[in-house]
């Protein structure tokens, strides 16, 4: 079992919620970051890449709903 700190868990939950929103065309990356509780879009991008393995922009391109 992988043990995460409470903050790592919160970041993961926020990133996964942002990933849901990034599959939509009508929400900007920065807007998704702020709506998920990240005050800094650069920090959000770093955390997103760490959790998801790709940048938010790359994720959106790969998972855009058709």
N, C-alpha and C positions, 0 to 999 in steps of 0.2 A: 504494500500500500504506500502510495506517495503522500508524504505529509507536507502540507502547505501552511504557511502562516496565514493569519486572518486577513492581512492586507493582500496577500497573493490571491486568496480566494475572492475577495471583493473585486480586484482588478480583473480576474478571469471572468467573473459574472458580468461585469460591465462591458468587457470586450466582446463576449458572446452576444450580448444584447445589441451592441453596435453592429456586429456582423449581420444580425438579422435585418437591421435597418439599411445597411449598405447594399443589400440585395434589391432594394427599391431604387428607382431612378430619381425620385423626387426629393431625396435628402442628400445634402452635401456632407462630405467627410467631416468637416469641422463642426457642422451642426450635429451630426451623430455623436461626435466626441463630447461636445458640451452637454447634450441631452442625456448622456450616460454618466455624467458626473466628472468628466475630465475638464479641468480648467485651462489646460495647455494642450493645444493640438499636436505639438511636437512630442510631448511626453506620451500622449495617446498613441501616436504613430509608433513610437518605440515599443510601448507595451503591447500594442496590437501585433506587431511583427514577432515579438517574443512568444505570445500565446498562439497565434495562428500560423506563423511561419512565412507570412507574406505581408507586404504593406497593405494598408486599407485600400489604396487605389488598385493595387494588383488583385486584391480579394474581390473588389467590386467588378472588375473586368471579367474575372473567372466565374463569378456567380450571379451575374446580372440576369434577372428574370426576363424571359423573352416575351 
